[in-house]
Amino acid sequence: MALKIHTSAPWTLRDAEDYYGIKRWGGNHFSIGEDGGLCVHPCADHRKIRLLDIVNEAASMGLRAPLTIRVQDLLRHRVTQLNEAFRTAVAQEEYSGVFRGVFPIKVNQLREVVEEILDAGEEYGFGLEAGSKPELLIALAALDSKHALLICNGYKDAEYIRLALLGRKLGKNIILVVEQLSEIDDILRIAKETGIEPRLGLRIKLRTTGEGKWATSSGEDAKFGLTTGEVMLAVSKLKKAGLENILQLVHFHIGSQVPNILTIKKAVVEATRFYVELHKLGFNMKLIDVGGGLGIDYDGSRANYESSMNYSLEEYARDVVSNIKSVCDNAGVPVPDIVSESGRALVAPHSILILEVVDRISKSTPFHSLNGKKKKKHKKHEVILALEHIFNDSDQYGRLERFHDAQQKKEEAQTLFTLGFLDLETRAEAESLFWKICADIRQKSAAARGYLPDELAQLNTMLAEQYVCNFSVFQSLLDHWALDQLFPILPIHRLDEKPTVETVLVDITCDSDGKVSRFIDLEDVRGTLALHPLQPNKPYYLGVFLVGAYQDIMGDLHNLFGRVNEVHVFLEEDEEDGFYIEESINGARVDKILEMIQWDGEELARLMKKQIDRATKADEVRPREGVRMLEMYEELLREKTYLNPREKSRPKKTK
Ligand SMILES: *Cc1c(COP(=O)(O)O)cnc(C)c1O
């Protein structure tokens, strides 16, 4: 059942909380203040920051929406939560190994994110995971520790391997995870050449496959990992070389956002069996790496559904620990230390994308006649009369029949227009009447009880207004476009007002795919989101939540919209609702974006100048006008890529 907004009862903050699911997906991290403003509680306690305050402060620094807000204390809180969950599980299960997590850099490579995680994780010996040479270059420099783990995954060439061994030479705790059989020979050769002893892990292709969008990351058809046969080959190579001591870790990764805890349990048991067998074969086994996959409950439904998960962080930790323990105990093999590579679960919650709604598009524009009211009644076209009749005579037939009749007449009007029998004005009038009828039917359906036929239920979506948001789905919400991933979206203010407009969100790219028309709901998915009517000259801000994993780092440059502005916020302890912006990052400038596709800004300006000079010489443009044209062109090259909705209120430069 979709949550309905009651039409009569007064709107309360509690209604807003329920409708947007704030407590369900946000836990104790979000609340609504008395003034209807959304607040973030970075540490899930009483301390809070009003999001609108951050947005206003950022705007005063020249950083307008679209804006990424990173709540740094919330990121730290997640690191603590993950480590404490495993510490508790280890204690509860009387497990004799320890937990040693790593952060997979690919999930968010931003410097401040990686540094904050390392800082918050220091007391837990938290490390890093790299999946490529560039990521390893970051990890080697950023992780200045001989204790914390640095796990090397991904495809490896000789340079990658040399780089990892360089780290070993510096005494770092680096493990090269063999993902392809061919890597073994390369690693052994380079180790011999350099005289540096590597430490190895094997990534296993488990039979257990994940569920959800990333199911194909594991199983026999997966891109990565060794089959059982390949494991045997690798093992015999190592034995032949007398290198039993360097193989220490078993690794698996069954895909991201695993919705079902049963999948995780099965995978852990299967991987631990590999661990136990390798131990029995005489290898120096010390670690099991359970990869990523720990989910985020984007829709707050606690369900085995792709945008959700049916378990908690605590349950995950307990299940990993207890299953490893029971397999090892059964085999009489000492338990390993446990590594996890949770990325999404660690970083998704800390980042909030703020969007400004800059326009609305409504299908049901009221009809404007060129002749005003002068138009004579007898001139009305038959199809208009028919539609008027359907509109006025609302009780004669059932709602569904009325809808079908209206559809027929609207299509008739459109066909007549195409064939040349209907003028523009009459077609506009017919369409306007059609939408009025639809709105009337929707209103009557909402008031009625009982079963609602699909076609009428669709009316909500058909009649939805489009709210135009100043952002690009392709830059900022890539997984929504590519994978139908859902994210919680709601206004960050005016939550004390009832939202009365059913909307879908569209972005400013020239792509019809650049929209958000699927929203979180407790069961199923909503086709529209109720928002507030726009007020003239007052900004209306939406927050998109849980976007810190993959989204704000992976975006592409569709239509050349670049990275958005960004502020990094910390709690200010001594002040009620206090915060400070420690760092701000300007969004991408147009000329920087153009540079990436080989358009040099100065060269473009030169080409432009040539044309303007020519027009000036030909007296088509006055000299002063020409100078101003070029100035504007150059100025826009240095600006951000997004709309500037407040241009009118900007003070004019005077010369
Ligand atoms: C992507 C990836 C991760 C991170 O997965 P999450 O589901 O985001 O935690 C961990 N390990 C490996 C090998 C990966 O490729």
The ligand as an ORCA input file, in Angstrom:
! r2SCAN-3c Opt
* xyz 0 1
  C      33.672     -2.476     -5.426
  C      34.369     -3.393     -4.531
  C      34.190     -3.295     -3.145
  C      33.214     -2.340     -2.503
  O      31.946     -2.893     -2.480
  P      30.750     -2.229     -1.633
  O      29.602     -3.070     -1.960
  O      30.646     -0.826     -2.079
  O      31.093     -2.317     -0.206
  C      34.923     -4.140     -2.350
  N      35.786     -5.042     -2.877
  C      35.980     -5.158     -4.202
  C      36.921     -6.148     -4.718
  C      35.275     -4.351     -5.070
  O      35.444     -4.481     -6.389
*
